[in-house]
């Protein structure tokens, strides 16, 4: 039930085409791609803190 067959994707594409029109779809795709690219770049610039760093930060906040 959770899988999308090619017919489902075709239906989704047809509905999107009807809703947004052929001129707007490339603009929406471009905007989505730029947003994803920006998000990935932001994640690379700010790597997640390690467990040790987050524990020391929590201890400083509790004491401070």
Protein Blocks (a to p, Z undefined) as FASTA:
>chain_A
ZZccfklmmmmmmmmmmmnopmlmmmmmmmmmmmmmmmmmmmmmmccddfklmmmmmmmm
mmZZ
